[in-house]
Amino acid sequence: MRLEPPDELFVFVDRTSAVTRHQFELIGGFASRCAGLLATDEGRRKYDSGEIDLLPFTPNPDQYPDLSPFVVKLMTEQWIEYEAERIRRALCPSAPSRLSAIYAPSG
């Protein structure tokens, strides 16, 4: 079942966040990486069917084993998103992906 988008969509933003303020000043708003897909019927069909691969990274079993605390933190955050996307694709590929969402950091 395809749902039609609402006439209005509200995005609540914490304007006191330096990250949010910087992004807004840089591009004048917030955007989803999939927004361009939704402009065409073919793009919308691919998005709705789950054909779009949104994973921007893959695990690297051959990486150098010595890791800095910074790299470990980044990998942990990346791995959580990787697993969430992998499970979403396996169980419900037509459900929206977190990797296509609009995020406005709150601080």
C-alpha positions as CSV (number, residue, x, y, z in Angstrom):
1,M,0.0,0.0,0.0
2,R,1.4,3.4,-1.0
3,L,0.8,6.3,1.2
4,E,0.6,9.8,-0.3
5,P,2.8,12.4,1.3
6,P,1.1,15.0,3.5
7,D,0.4,18.5,2.3
8,E,2.6,19.9,5.1
9,L,5.7,18.5,6.8
10,F,7.2,20.0,9.9
11,V,10.8,19.6,10.8
12,F,11.6,20.8,14.3
13,V,15.1,22.3,14.7
14,D,17.2,23.3,17.7
15,R,18.6,26.6,16.4
16,T,21.0,26.8,19.4
17,S,23.0,23.9,18.1
18,A,26.2,25.0,16.4
19,V,26.1,22.0,14.0
20,T,22.5,22.8,13.0
21,R,23.2,26.5,12.6
22,H,26.3,25.8,10.4
23,Q,24.4,23.4,8.1
24,F,21.5,25.8,7.7
25,E,23.9,28.7,6.9
26,L,25.9,26.5,4.5
27,I,23.0,25.1,2.4
28,G,20.0,27.2,3.5
29,G,18.0,24.3,4.9
30,F,18.0,20.6,5.5
31,A,17.9,17.8,3.0
32,S,17.6,14.0,2.7
33,R,20.1,12.3,0.5
34,C,17.1,10.6,-1.3
35,A,15.2,13.8,-2.0
36,G,16.4,13.8,-5.7
37,L,15.1,10.3,-6.2
38,L,11.6,11.3,-5.3
39,A,11.4,13.9,-8.1
40,T,11.0,11.2,-10.8
41,D,8.5,8.3,-11.1
42,E,11.3,5.8,-11.6
43,G,13.3,7.1,-8.6
44,R,10.2,6.9,-6.4
45,R,9.5,3.4,-7.6
46,K,13.0,2.3,-6.8
47,Y,12.8,4.0,-3.4
48,D,9.4,2.5,-2.6
49,S,10.5,-1.0,-3.6
50,G,13.7,-1.0,-1.6
51,E,15.9,-1.3,-4.6
52,I,18.1,1.7,-3.6
53,D,21.3,0.6,-1.7
54,L,21.9,3.3,0.9
55,L,24.9,1.8,2.7
56,P,27.8,4.2,2.0
57,F,30.4,1.9,3.6
58,T,31.1,-1.8,4.0
59,P,33.1,-3.7,6.7
60,N,36.8,-4.1,5.9
61,P,38.1,-7.5,7.2
62,D,41.7,-6.6,6.0
63,Q,42.0,-3.3,7.8
64,Y,45.1,-2.6,9.9
65,P,44.4,-3.9,13.4
66,D,45.9,-1.0,15.5
67,L,43.1,1.6,16.0
68,S,43.0,4.9,17.8
69,P,40.2,5.7,20.2
70,F,38.8,8.1,17.6
71,V,38.6,5.4,14.9
72,V,37.0,3.0,17.4
73,K,34.3,5.5,18.2
74,L,33.6,6.2,14.5
75,M,33.5,2.5,13.7
76,T,31.1,1.8,16.5
77,E,28.7,4.4,15.4
78,Q,29.1,3.3,11.8
79,W,28.6,-0.4,12.7
80,I,25.3,0.4,14.5
81,E,23.9,2.2,11.5
82,Y,25.3,-0.6,9.1
83,E,23.5,-3.3,11.1
84,A,20.3,-1.4,11.4
85,E,20.2,-0.8,7.7
86,R,21.1,-4.4,6.9
87,I,18.3,-5.7,9.2
88,R,15.8,-3.3,7.7
89,R,16.7,-4.4,4.2
90,A,16.4,-8.1,5.2
91,L,13.1,-7.8,7.1
92,C,11.2,-5.0,5.4
93,P,13.0,-3.5,2.3
94,S,10.2,-1.2,1.4
95,A,10.2,0.5,4.9
96,P,11.9,3.9,5.0
97,S,15.7,3.8,5.8
98,R,17.2,5.9,8.6
99,L,19.9,6.6,6.0
100,S,17.4,8.5,3.8
101,A,15.9,10.5,6.7
102,I,16.1,14.2,7.3
103,Y,18.1,14.9,10.5
104,A,18.4,18.2,12.2
105,P,20.9,17.8,15.1
106,S,19.6,19.1,18.5
107,G,23.0,19.6,20.1
